């Protein structure tokens, strides 16, 4: 517990100042400071003295008395309602001028900032006249409005692939899928126009009029069901030219009783012109494709038995499985299974299929209704999965509008076998999962583990999802893995696995911390995977990075003065030269940035916005046109007892002085635990420590000038 005014930091907490019990930024008179009542944060040299109440709020020695004198000569005295009789630009006769940090009209009901009263000040609020536009809103695509004030979410580019949708005049023909855009390469047979070019074909690649399901060689237009092949034409050439019954052997004396082009001695049904055919028909007692096997009756699954779901019009309605698989689903020969599920705007969807590829190849497609007809051609293709593995996954990170989505499960080509599969449908309610890219989706299992995300790149676990990452060690070494998140938003747990033995090495399962840390000394050389998942289906954003766990520090200081250009129609901007911290080894990762001191002198602090950038990307805003009547309103760190912020100009409000602030801040009692007070914001943690720091100061209003007079930082980083 802190004992005040004894010159000792009793509780080892930087937030409790020994000389400032009420925390208003001013040391008590007991400690030779100016605060005449250190038990009341509303009484200090910066406070406004309320006349006639018998209290000396501004510590000038007496209670202020309202007079009829018009000190500023604007025609209105304090008695008549002038709230600042030392400034002729402020009186009840004036109009309020927004964003100048002054109560111009002496009316507290006319706002100087946050004009739309949505809780966000300009410029953080990109439209301060519309309460439906602010950083808390979700982006509504294609309405020509930046609803969320986030330049990263482009109104015309819902999938974030850099191309605007065709609906707003862009070239992206499928703005639900980031992998589909004019720069992409066409992927054959996935049902999607990947490159937004109708001339590059997705199916029937040889343009012979037959798609892959009936064309046994889709790269040769001389091979298809229309080609004549019999004992005298296109025979004995090693090619199944008409995709029926294999290569016909030449024989001038051959007999073809049914006239199907296949000689009787090569025809398993010489009196049936429909045999051999391209596919086996189940349960008809015939060897339709002459492969020596007759397909028996197919026992289908419960979905087909209750409602034969062979097309979008009769697709089986499904629910969110929340991480659970539906097992014993069946594809009968030459059948297709369709399912449907409803998504609300902002929801994500992942469909996972598992089966034995050695028994037959199953593929997967995802579509949405998009007001189209209930046929495959009438739906809008969203994603497809056509691998050669035992798993298929289709996925949409975020539904831009509420719609019904359709899932197609089908066999590749002609397949006479009954195939079983398991399916999981996971709806991420109001959760946008990671993009499909290295360090992103799909990395839901150990076998699908991807490389760790780029430094500083945040990732997302949605409900009943998991993210797996892989890394290798070429020698035994100490390893530390930090996974930072805001625990109040959802509890995440982590595990380290040995990729070769497929066994867990160690886990971290705290229920209260906002940083799950795994540390292993002398971890053996080998291949490892790292799992991040939500406890009991929790969702959360996180940032993960790998280091040795050993940390060092590097400092930068500049005491020169730099002019801040005055604002006007456009903001005046001063940006410091790029700051690179000395002697930081390559591969090092930022743990935290300490702002040891930043001092800005300016005649009106409400004009200013101060932002820290790393490698050109804004990380945190230190000051956003705050203060009161051009002063700092006690929001910074200047006081008589501060080490660097002790000038009288600072004490009485006309400078911004920050001292010993951390980005992010960590718990004094647990140095591994960050303090996320305003949502998940790891700030500089996890960034490349060899990056460049810059300070940007913007002046939004003309008429007042100032300087940056001191800047000093300390960077703490983990070495590789």
Helices and strands as residue ranges (DSSP letters): G 29-31, G 166-168, G 264-266, H 302-306, G 312-314, E 316-317, E 326-331, E 336-343, E 348-354, G 357-359, E 362-368, E 380-385, E 391-396, E 403-411, E 419-428, G 446-448, E 450-451, E 459-461, E 466-473, E 477-484, G 487-489, E 492-498, E 503-508, E 515-523, E 526-534, G 535-537, E 540-547, E 551-558, E 562-564, E 572-575, E 589-602, G 605-607, E 608-614, E 617-624, H 648-651, E 655-663, E 666-667, E 670-674, E 693-699, E 706-718
